[in-house]
């Protein structure tokens, strides 16, 4: 009986820690310097860097998949030329609704000029849900990152 109870508690603990450790995905916090919204915009302005702004949630399987894109070495290298901001849509609904030109789906990735202005001409290569980048292949977000760097002269 005691052995069964210990085993059950062990499985419960394992399930709890494995689901909370990567809630919303593993966004490569050790390789990409993520900022909060206000701090990120202030840094972008002072450093004259463009912004990569991502909305996600903890429960979204597409967000968890997309987080893996930020482990790609080329994406990590490009991220150093941006201020990288990641916002949990469920925790900051006001900011999420501010950036919803074609809906509040997730994940959504936007690029902003250093002054915080949305660059709405740089989108994912798709006719609908234009700010939803390929969740498995980093090439589409890299193409947009390079386009923003060329456009803003921040390369």
Secondary structure, 3 states (H helix, E strand, C coil): CHHHHHHHHHHHHHHHHHHHHCCCCCCCCCCCCEECHHHHHHHHHHHCCEEEEEEECCCCHHHHHHHHHHHCHHHHHHHCCEEEEEEECCCCHHHHHHCCCCCCCCCEEEEECCCCCECCCCCCCCCCCCCCCCCCCCHHHHHHHHHHHHHHCCC
